[in-house]
Amino acid sequence: MARRRHRVAAALAVLTGLAVTSCAAPAAGPPAEPGPAPVPPGLERFYGQRLAWGPCAPLATNADDRALFEDPAFDCARLEVPLDYAAPGGRTAQVAVLRNRADQPAIGSLVLNPGGPGGSGTSFAAGMSGALGGGPFDVVGFDPRGVGASTPRIDCLSDAEWDAERADADHDTSPAGVARAEDRSRREAANCVRRSGADVLAHAGTREVARDLDILRAALGDRRLTYLGFSYGTRIGAEYAERFPGNVRAMVLDGAVDPTENAVDSSVAQMAGFQQAFDAFAADCVRRPSCPLGTDPARATAEFQALTRPLIDRPAPVPGDTRTLSYSDALTAVFAAMYGSHAWPELSTGLAQLRAGDGATLLRLADQYYGRRPDGTYPDDMEALQVVNCADGDRITDRTVAAELSRRATAAAPFADAGRGTSGALDTCAFLPITPTGVAHLPHAPGLPPTLVISTTGDPATPYRAGVRLAEALHARLLTVEGAQHTAAAEGHPCVDDVVADYLVHLTLPPEGARCALTRP
């Protein structure tokens, strides 16, 4: 559930301020190195392309982006890349790119990825570029292939199908229930193929995104890449570092996806992280008047189960909405609120309302997680998340393994246990015509310059140990952040942002063992 991240642009003011005041200082860090790696044979026309910059309005895919992209400070373009790198003379894809140019002599481009998979980098860069304007970087965001305004697009579910998927409260783990669940997964996989194209799905993985990123680096005119990636964006960064270590200038990876874990172990570790975050939420809640989980933190999981499990058979009404709150949406609301303690008060309110039979606040939290808009439309990012993870190797086709994942996940996060037993039903990924292009492994990137990995001790979605392992594999400097939220950079924490800015601008790393402590607002 490493989701895309929405930030307030002003949260990057600290980064900008340091960058501006430090721009004239001599650069520290490693000595100059030879130029980037040669252009791979057969890709010369892609690496030699010039981006045709123009207004960003044509790239907007929703009303929010249309308003955001009207800013004349932004210009946009489409980057052409091979759909299949093994056949560069065949069909191509167009990657949407947004840029906010530096006001002063630029170090180069700072390329951002917000995570996901499925997060729109153009929207993300536009949302934070107001704070970065005037700094020493052209701030650049791109929509990875299949995502957002990039074409061809990954599309698996209609808006009505999304509403129906979320409302489905079938937790029947009997053989008949498993068969029904797999029938739905087969239909969704067939829809993905019909609406997206089998060739698009087959080439949607991070391996291809990293190669697209190097073509983008060249098209931007940068000899080396300066990159800031969050959550899933760390997987892109690690893949790029392995494939193009000599093409990296600076790389910050915040909220690392563990590159060594398979699909089962990764999911179980993530669920354990969410249980840890839920326990922290509950401990905070019970200290406050009228906590909907009671007064004993040891009983909070049981109280939550008693409150939410009845939704499986009787969804809660939502005043003013034709929809109801399903059990799965109630869990989604909790997962969404675990990404940062700032959302805990709203979650407490929603649980208290649910006790009174009102599911409105929890449904709103779930809508925010899925990106459902007021008009009932959805972005395609959750579909892209599933397809990309599937292409990257998060694929389970053995029902015994699926049942083991179900058992271990509920053991790791009992608050999310529906109490209906273990299911070995295969998900949509198992039925997609995709041969995984990635495999869990320890990254090896000889020649990679010093990089920075940030890992937060209480991160529910990308557990702390994942960042430790990634830093060790890349021989990167680790910044440990003590706190309970998903990722830490660009959130307005001076300790973290000062470290990030000093590294991106000067290539100066923090000392070994560096730590920052976050406090709950």
NORWOTA-V710055 format. One line per field, one symbol per residue. ss: DSSP state (H for helix, E for strand, C for the rest). phi: phi as a letter, one per 30 degrees, with the letter a starting at -180 (. if undefined). A space follows every 50 residues. Layout:
ss: ???
phi: ???
This chain:
ss: CCCCCCCCHHHHHHHHHHHHHHCCCCCCCCCCCCCCCCCCCCCHHHHCCC CCCECCHHHCCCHHHHHHCCCCCEEEEEEEEECCHHHCCCCEEEEEEEEE CCCCCCCEEEEEECCCCCCCHHHHHHHHHHHHCCCCEEEEEECCCECCCC ECECCCCCHHHHHHHHHCCCCCCCHHHHHHHHHHHHHHHHHHHHHHCHHH HHCCCHHHHHHHHHHHHHHCCCCCEEEEEECHHHHHHHHHHHHCHHHEEE EEEECCCCCCCCHHHHHHHHHHHHHHHHHHHHHHHCCCCCCCCCCCHHHH HHHHHHHHHHHHCCCEECCCCCCEECHHHHHHHHHHHCCEHHHHHHHHHH HHHHHCCCCHHHHHHHHHHHCCCCCCCCCCHHHHHHHHHHHCCCCCCCHH HHHHHHHHHHHHCHHHCCCCCCCCCCCHHHHCCCCCCCCCCCCCCCCCCC CEEEEECCCCCCCHHHHHHHHHHHCCEEEEEECCECCCCCCCCHHHHHHH HHHHHHCCCCCCCCEEECCCC
phi: .dcdbcbdeddcddededdddcdddddcjddecddddddeeicedddcdc dcdadcedcdcadddeddddeddcbbacccbddbddbddcdccccdbbbc dddceddlccccbdjkejdddddddddcdeddejdcbddbbbdeeichdd bdcdbbbdddddedddddcdcdcdeddddddddddddddddedddcjddd ddccddeddddeddddedddicdbdcbbbcheeddddddddddbddccca bcbciddddccddddddddddddddedddddddddddcdhddcjbcddcd dddddddceddecbeddbeibddbdddddddeddeddddaddcdeddedd ddddeciccdddddddedddidcedicbdcddddedddedddjdbbccdd dddddeddddddbddcddicjcccddceedcddbcecbbdadebbdjdde bbccbcdcddcbeedddddddddchcdccdcclbacibdiciceeddddd dddddcicdddeidbbcccdd
